[in-house]
Amino acid sequence: MNVANVGDLSLGQWSAICRAWNKAHGESKAAPPSEAEFDVAVMRARGVA
């Protein structure tokens, strides 16, 4: 993310970073999304759905 000063982050941004880090590096591995869930997420990211 290349944040020069973590003090500049909002609490929401910091929480999101921590959640993503814990998800990527935690002991429990989340199941991957189904193809339908993935397609819905892609469409939402594109602003279609």
Phi and psi in degrees as a GROMACS rama.xvg file:
@    title "Ramachandran Plot"
@    xaxis  label "Phi"
@    yaxis  label "Psi"
@TYPE xy
56.0852  50.4313  ASN-2
-89.1526  119.013  VAL-3
-68.8879  -35.3911  ALA-4
-136.194  108.936  ASN-5
-62.9774  -17.2308  VAL-6
-67.0582  -16.4326  GLY-7
-80.7532  -11.579  ASP-8
-78.223  145.935  LEU-9
-77.901  166.083  SER-10
-61.9412  -37.8814  LEU-11
-64.5868  -41.9826  GLY-12
-64.4053  -44.1482  GLN-13
-63.134  -42.0753  TRP-14
-62.56  -41.9318  SER-15
-64.0381  -40.4684  ALA-16
-63.9252  -44.7848  ILE-17
-64.1942  -41.9187  CYS-18
-62.2279  -43.9311  ARG-19
-65.8653  -40.4179  ALA-20
-64.2341  -45.5184  TRP-21
-63.4216  -36.808  ASN-22
-66.7799  -40.3716  LYS-23
-75.5869  -32.5038  ALA-24
-114.852  1.98281  HIS-25
-74.1185  167.523  GLY-26
-73.3085  -37.9323  GLU-27
-83.3564  129.396  SER-28
-98.6751  127.68  LYS-29
-74.2095  145.965  ALA-30
-70.7089  142.151  ALA-31
-67.4634  154.979  PRO-32
-70.0915  154.34  PRO-33
-70.677  169.031  SER-34
-61.3332  -38.5482  GLU-35
-66.086  -43.4198  ALA-36
-63.0841  -40.5449  GLU-37
-63.5942  -45.06  PHE-38
-60.827  -41.0815  ASP-39
-63.7018  -43.08  VAL-40
-63.1546  -40.2113  ALA-41
-64.878  -43.8427  VAL-42
-64.23  -38.6427  MET-43
-64.6812  -42.2026  ARG-44
-63.2497  -32.1218  ALA-45
-82  -8.87453  ARG-46
82.7291  16.4979  GLY-47
-85.7122  -40.7139  VAL-48
